[in-house]
Amino acid sequence: MSKDHPSRKALRAALHETGEASTAVAARASWRIDVSEVVPHPGRFELAVDVVVPCERADAAPPIALVCLPGGFLSRRYFDLGKAGDRSYSFAEAMAAQGFVTIAIDHLGIGESSKPEPVEAGFAFGVEVIARANPLALERAL
């Protein structure tokens, strides 16, 4: 699923009605969220976001969301490792089994998020741009 500005209603629809359940434990959705307005360069810039939610919850209280931002040059996939359908190494899956929602975000220039063009010319996003883009994507994901 790809969304520019997902809403809570869209999240519920994507994950609870039409979301693909990977196991009996969790459902997943992936979005690309437009954060161009906080990037001081021309063009469209998007962050890749994965949301993993528990399929079933024991209580009616709103779930706690864990926001996962990978370090170094790792992508958001670090939090949802799986090999040939084996999710036993997945942090997101383990947290879903405990009732938590996991939101993992690729920083600009990392993973499946937008990358600067041309990379060869040394163009890079500064930490200030990343610091504005990540909270905007999180706000739109919630």
C-alpha positions in Angstrom: 0.0 0.0 0.0 1.3 3.4 -0.8 0.0 6.6 0.7 1.2 10.2 0.7 -0.6 11.3 3.9 -2.1 8.3 5.7 -4.7 9.0 8.3 -5.8 7.0 11.3 -8.8 5.9 9.3 -6.6 4.8 6.4 -4.3 2.9 8.9 -7.3 1.0 10.3 -8.6 0.2 6.9 -5.2 -0.8 5.6 -4.3 -3.0 8.5 -7.5 -4.3 9.8 -9.8 -4.6 6.8 -7.6 -5.1 3.8 -4.1 -5.5 5.3 -2.1 -8.6 4.6 -1.5 -10.6 7.8 1.9 -12.1 7.6 1.1 -14.4 10.6 -1.5 -14.8 13.2 0.5 -12.2 15.2 0.8 -9.1 13.0 -0.4 -7.2 10.0 1.8 -4.9 7.9 1.5 -1.9 5.7 4.2 0.1 3.8 3.9 3.7 2.8 5.9 6.4 1.1 5.2 9.7 2.8 5.8 13.0 1.0 8.0 15.3 3.1 9.0 17.7 0.3 7.8 20.8 2.1 10.6 20.5 4.7 13.4 19.8 2.1 15.0 23.0 0.8 15.6 21.5 -2.7 13.4 21.2 -5.7 11.6 17.9 -6.4 9.6 15.4 -4.5 11.1 13.7 -1.4 9.5 10.8 0.3 10.2 8.7 3.4 9.6 4.9 3.3 7.6 3.8 6.4 6.6 0.3 7.6 3.8 -0.2 10.2 3.4 -3.5 12.0 0.3 -3.9 14.2 -0.9 -6.7 16.3 -3.8 -8.7 14.7 -5.4 -9.2 18.1 -5.2 -7.2 21.4 -6.3 -8.5 24.8 -7.5 -5.1 26.0 -9.4 -2.1 24.5 -6.8 0.5 25.5 -5.1 2.3 22.6 -1.9 0.5 21.7 1.5 2.0 22.4 3.5 2.8 19.2 7.2 2.2 19.1 8.9 4.5 16.6 12.1 2.9 15.2 14.8 5.0 13.4 17.7 2.9 12.3 21.3 4.2 12.9 24.2 4.3 10.5 23.4 3.1 7.1 20.9 0.5 8.1 17.3 0.6 6.7 14.0 0.3 8.5 14.1 -3.4 7.6 16.5 -3.9 10.5 13.5 -3.9 12.8 11.6 -6.6 10.8 14.1 -9.2 9.8 12.8 -12.3 8.2 14.3 -15.1 6.2 12.1 -17.3 4.0 9.0 -16.5 6.0 10.8 -17.0 9.4 9.9 -13.9 11.5 11.6 -15.2 14.7 14.3 -12.6 14.3 11.8 -9.7 13.8 11.7 -7.1 16.5 8.5 -5.7 15.1 6.9 -9.2 15.1 8.0 -9.8 18.8 6.5 -6.4 19.8 3.2 -7.1 18.0 3.0 -10.3 19.9 3.2 -8.1 23.1 0.5 -5.7 21.8 2.7 -2.9 20.5 2.5 -1.1 17.1 5.9 -0.6 15.4 6.5 2.3 13.0 9.9 2.0 11.2 11.1 4.9 9.1 14.0 5.1 6.5 15.8 8.4 6.8 16.1 10.5 3.7 18.8 9.1 1.5 18.6 5.6 3.2 16.8 2.4 2.2 13.7 3.0 0.1 13.4 6.7 1.0 14.2 9.4 -1.6 17.9 9.9 -2.4 19.5 13.1 -3.4 20.3 13.6 -7.1 23.0 13.6 -8.3 24.7 11.6 -5.6 28.0 11.8 -7.6 28.1 15.5 -7.2 28.4 15.2 -3.4 24.8 16.5 -2.8 23.6 15.2 0.6 20.9 16.0 3.1 22.0 17.7 6.3 21.0 16.5 9.7 18.7 19.6 10.0 16.6 18.4 7.0 16.4 14.8 8.3 15.4 16.2 11.7 12.5 18.0 10.1 11.5 15.2 7.7 11.2 12.3 10.3 8.7 14.0 12.7 6.6 15.2 9.7 6.4 11.6 8.4 5.6 10.3 11.8 2.8 12.9 12.2 1.3 11.9 8.9 1.6 8.2 9.7 -0.4 8.6 12.9 
